[in-house]
Amino acid sequence: MKDKNIKRFILLLLVLFSCTVFVKAQLKGAPTQKTHKTEAELRQLERDIGDANVRRDKAFFERIEADEFIFTDSAGGLTTKAEDVASLDKPAGELKLVSYVPDDMKVRVYGMTAVVTGRTTTKLQAKDREVINRSRFTDVFVKRDGRWQLVAGHSSRLREQQK
């Protein structure tokens, strides 16, 4: 009788252990509340980048771009942080950016690094015309001293579809 109770007890422990392992494995891949908060923070940061582009906010880009920041444009040209920030001291030119809206964003967080991909729609205004461009972007952020810094970016213009 005693052996039978011990066997039942061991069997019960094995079942409980198996259930615990199964549940833990299922939850491991599930996003946490912290992950959702981080994703929302990075999406907002992308919207802030758009707003700062419209405002030509030099102080914002000095803060958000890491010293080693590099941007690759759709033609393969490279821009450093120093070049990007210095460009804001120059007049905007014939076309003035009036709207910069990111959407279709996906955020992937890898510890202290995050990759944000998405699409932007920009509107530029000249005296006699308006230009709308759509692009795909990839931005790479690293969390340093409690804040996200942009270390690399890439943008590719989308071809306009014929109607």
C-alpha positions as CSV (number, residue, x, y, z in Angstrom):
1,M,0.0,0.0,0.0
2,K,2.8,2.4,0.9
3,D,4.6,1.7,-2.4
4,K,1.4,2.4,-4.3
5,N,1.0,5.8,-2.6
6,I,4.7,6.7,-3.3
7,K,4.2,5.8,-7.0
8,R,1.1,8.0,-7.1
9,F,2.9,10.8,-5.5
10,I,5.8,10.6,-7.9
11,L,3.4,10.4,-10.8
12,L,1.6,13.5,-9.6
13,L,4.9,15.3,-9.3
14,L,5.9,14.4,-12.8
15,V,2.6,15.6,-14.2
16,L,2.9,18.9,-12.3
17,F,6.5,19.3,-13.5
18,S,5.5,18.6,-17.1
19,C,2.6,21.1,-16.9
20,T,4.9,23.8,-15.5
21,V,7.5,23.2,-18.2
22,F,4.8,23.3,-20.9
23,V,3.2,26.6,-19.6
24,K,6.6,28.2,-19.2
25,A,7.5,27.3,-22.8
26,Q,4.3,28.8,-24.1
27,L,4.8,32.0,-22.2
28,K,8.4,32.4,-23.2
29,G,7.5,33.6,-26.7
30,A,4.6,35.7,-25.6
31,P,5.1,39.5,-25.5
32,T,5.2,41.0,-22.1
33,Q,3.7,44.3,-20.9
34,K,7.3,45.7,-20.9
35,T,7.7,44.6,-24.5
36,H,4.5,46.4,-25.5
37,K,5.6,49.5,-23.6
38,T,9.0,49.5,-25.4
39,E,7.3,49.0,-28.8
40,A,4.9,51.9,-28.1
41,E,7.8,54.1,-27.0
42,L,9.8,53.4,-30.2
43,R,6.7,54.0,-32.4
44,Q,6.3,57.4,-30.7
45,L,9.9,58.1,-31.2
46,E,9.5,57.6,-34.9
47,R,6.6,60.0,-34.9
48,D,8.7,62.5,-33.0
49,I,11.5,62.1,-35.6
50,G,8.9,63.0,-38.3
51,D,7.8,66.1,-36.3
52,A,11.4,67.2,-35.7
53,N,12.1,66.9,-39.4
54,V,9.2,69.2,-40.2
55,R,10.3,71.7,-37.5
56,R,14.0,71.3,-38.5
57,D,14.7,70.7,-34.8
58,K,18.5,70.6,-34.6
59,A,18.6,70.1,-30.8
60,F,16.3,67.0,-31.2
61,F,18.6,65.3,-33.7
62,E,21.8,66.2,-31.7
63,R,20.1,64.3,-28.8
64,I,18.5,61.3,-30.6
65,E,21.3,60.5,-33.1
66,A,24.3,58.6,-31.6
67,D,27.7,60.0,-32.4
68,E,28.3,57.0,-34.7
69,F,25.0,57.5,-36.5
70,I,25.0,56.8,-40.3
71,F,22.1,57.2,-42.7
72,T,21.9,55.5,-46.0
73,D,19.6,57.0,-48.6
74,S,17.9,55.3,-51.5
75,A,20.7,56.2,-53.9
76,G,23.3,54.7,-51.6
77,G,24.6,58.0,-50.3
78,L,25.8,58.2,-46.7
79,T,25.2,60.9,-44.1
80,T,26.9,61.1,-40.7
81,K,25.4,62.7,-37.6
82,A,27.6,65.7,-38.0
83,E,26.5,66.2,-41.6
84,D,22.8,65.6,-40.8
85,V,22.8,68.1,-37.9
86,A,24.8,70.7,-39.9
87,S,22.3,70.5,-42.8
88,L,19.7,72.0,-40.5
89,D,21.7,75.3,-40.3
90,K,21.2,75.8,-44.0
91,P,17.9,77.2,-45.5
92,A,15.4,74.5,-46.5
93,G,15.6,75.3,-50.2
94,E,12.8,75.5,-52.8
95,L,10.8,72.6,-51.3
96,K,9.7,73.0,-47.7
97,L,8.8,69.8,-45.8
98,V,5.3,70.4,-44.4
99,S,4.3,66.8,-43.4
100,Y,6.2,63.6,-42.4
101,V,4.0,60.8,-41.3
102,P,5.3,57.3,-40.4
103,D,3.0,54.3,-40.5
104,D,2.9,50.6,-41.0
105,M,5.6,50.3,-38.3
106,K,6.9,47.1,-37.0
107,V,9.2,47.0,-33.9
108,R,11.6,44.2,-33.0
109,V,13.4,44.5,-29.7
110,Y,16.6,42.5,-29.0
111,G,17.6,43.4,-25.5
112,M,19.2,46.8,-25.7
113,T,18.8,47.1,-29.5
114,A,15.7,47.6,-31.5
115,V,14.9,47.6,-35.2
116,V,12.0,49.7,-36.4
117,T,10.7,49.3,-40.0
118,G,7.9,51.2,-41.6
119,R,6.7,53.5,-44.3
120,T,6.7,57.3,-44.4
121,T,4.6,59.7,-46.4
122,T,6.1,63.1,-46.8
123,K,4.6,66.3,-48.3
124,L,6.8,69.0,-49.6
125,Q,5.5,72.4,-50.7
126,A,7.0,74.8,-53.2
127,K,5.4,78.1,-54.4
128,D,3.7,76.5,-57.3
129,R,3.5,72.8,-56.5
130,E,3.1,70.1,-53.9
131,V,5.2,66.9,-53.9
132,I,4.2,63.7,-52.0
133,N,6.8,61.0,-51.5
134,R,6.4,57.6,-50.0
135,S,9.3,55.6,-48.6
136,R,10.2,52.5,-46.6
137,F,12.6,52.9,-43.7
138,T,14.6,50.9,-41.3
139,D,16.0,52.5,-38.1
140,V,18.3,50.8,-35.6
141,F,18.2,52.0,-32.0
142,V,20.4,51.2,-29.0
143,K,19.4,51.9,-25.5
144,R,22.0,53.9,-23.6
145,D,21.8,55.6,-20.3
146,G,18.1,54.8,-20.1
147,R,17.2,56.3,-23.5
148,W,17.0,55.1,-27.1
149,Q,19.6,56.5,-29.5
150,L,19.4,56.2,-33.3
151,V,22.6,54.5,-34.6
152,A,21.7,53.7,-38.2
153,G,18.9,54.5,-40.7
154,H,18.0,53.6,-44.2
155,S,15.3,54.9,-46.5
156,S,14.2,53.7,-49.9
157,R,11.7,55.6,-52.1
158,L,8.6,53.7,-53.2
159,R,7.6,53.9,-56.8
160,E,4.3,55.5,-57.4
161,Q,1.8,53.1,-58.7
162,Q,0.2,54.0,-62.1
163,K,-3.6,54.4,-61.9
